[in-house]
């Protein structure tokens, strides 16, 4: 019998003495002996085991070294032998080096493969419908020019976004529909883009303040701009008519279930704004628009107003965000002026590639160096960047679908709330006043009771 260590003798029980003794390798013995002061044995790295002992090690307990594991992780599928690639299961067949590059995560969870379809469908697993905000207009009167209005402003989120940070209990706006978190669009007709400018407009006002705010968080990529229909030089406001698809030099069409700005005349008032051809119109003057006719109607109805707030979805911002998220910073990127093409170049690559965005919103990967009779020489489906292109396209599908569903929900809500329109409310008010006057004339109410009821109704804004 071989000599056993003190640790083995101390740990031997009556039951273990009756079991056959297995021959231990020198590496096992050394690891056990060194563990007399440790709670768990520390094994010697496998690469230090002698060839003889390594050959005697049972196969089922053989441990790969850390170097082996790292080497296996570093092997790229693109560099694997062709035979191994052909035998790889379909779900793991090709993972390009681009997929392994570190990239920033976005709030949009993208799947790695997008469905191959001709038009943008509703994804099976996409985003929840976005809330399309509406506008609130609130007016308060100062008791004197130096009165504090009790509003605090703060700049937040993207550029030119100012929100109400708080309303004091003594504010003349206390009890109004304004809430902390509402985005301020304009004060007394002036567009405000910083908290400082908002405070200055409030301070300089003498008598009254009128705030126009957005009551909900905008969908990602959506932004407001102010359009003045009265600035359309070649068209009198009174002559505006409700045409099929254009108003004030703006032409619209339906695309992917949303209203898209298709064309703009050189003298159109929208030229001076941030809205561009290809963007989607979500709301005009607080009215959610789900069709071309509703967009035209909303602009015509708001034609006499100095500025008309328009909520639109910026396709350029969406494309840039998705490309940056999925490709990362290791590729050089250069966008065209219209953001419909992005030229990308990887260090060490033979030449640039182009991400070309189509009319339906999705993009193709184009190699300009390829000789082809076709005007769009799309690269082969097995190109390492194709999974990235598919992820970008699927992100576009998800976001447009969530916005489209949000517009649909808001449009149906507007229909259900038609009975609450200003004309309907005015009609109810008039009927209430007539009923009170009738009760006064018939003697059911005294003059004092009539005035008391009327004052209470006025205080509650019902008449």
Secondary structure as GFF3:
##gff-version 3
##sequence-region A 1 463
A	DSSP	alpha_helix	6	10	.	.	.	ID=ss1
A	DSSP	alpha_helix	14	17	.	.	.	ID=ss2
A	DSSP	alpha_helix	26	33	.	.	.	ID=ss3
A	DSSP	three_ten_helix	46	48	.	.	.	ID=ss4
A	DSSP	alpha_helix	51	56	.	.	.	ID=ss5
A	DSSP	three_ten_helix	59	61	.	.	.	ID=ss6
A	DSSP	alpha_helix	66	74	.	.	.	ID=ss7
A	DSSP	three_ten_helix	77	79	.	.	.	ID=ss8
A	DSSP	alpha_helix	82	87	.	.	.	ID=ss9
A	DSSP	three_ten_helix	90	92	.	.	.	ID=ss10
A	DSSP	beta_strand	135	141	.	.	.	ID=ss11
A	DSSP	beta_strand	151	155	.	.	.	ID=ss12
A	DSSP	beta_strand	162	167	.	.	.	ID=ss13
A	DSSP	beta_strand	183	187	.	.	.	ID=ss14
A	DSSP	beta_strand	190	191	.	.	.	ID=ss15
A	DSSP	alpha_helix	195	204	.	.	.	ID=ss16
A	DSSP	beta_strand	208	214	.	.	.	ID=ss17
A	DSSP	beta_strand	222	227	.	.	.	ID=ss18
A	DSSP	three_ten_helix	229	231	.	.	.	ID=ss19
A	DSSP	three_ten_helix	237	239	.	.	.	ID=ss20
A	DSSP	beta_strand	246	247	.	.	.	ID=ss21
A	DSSP	beta_strand	250	255	.	.	.	ID=ss22
A	DSSP	beta_strand	258	264	.	.	.	ID=ss23
A	DSSP	three_ten_helix	269	272	.	.	.	ID=ss24
A	DSSP	beta_strand	280	284	.	.	.	ID=ss25
A	DSSP	beta_strand	287	288	.	.	.	ID=ss26
A	DSSP	alpha_helix	292	301	.	.	.	ID=ss27
A	DSSP	beta_strand	308	313	.	.	.	ID=ss28
A	DSSP	alpha_helix	315	327	.	.	.	ID=ss29
A	DSSP	beta_strand	331	335	.	.	.	ID=ss30
A	DSSP	beta_strand	341	346	.	.	.	ID=ss31
A	DSSP	beta_strand	353	357	.	.	.	ID=ss32
A	DSSP	beta_strand	363	366	.	.	.	ID=ss33
A	DSSP	alpha_helix	386	416	.	.	.	ID=ss34
A	DSSP	three_ten_helix	417	420	.	.	.	ID=ss35
A	DSSP	alpha_helix	422	441	.	.	.	ID=ss36
A	DSSP	alpha_helix	447	459	.	.	.	ID=ss37
###
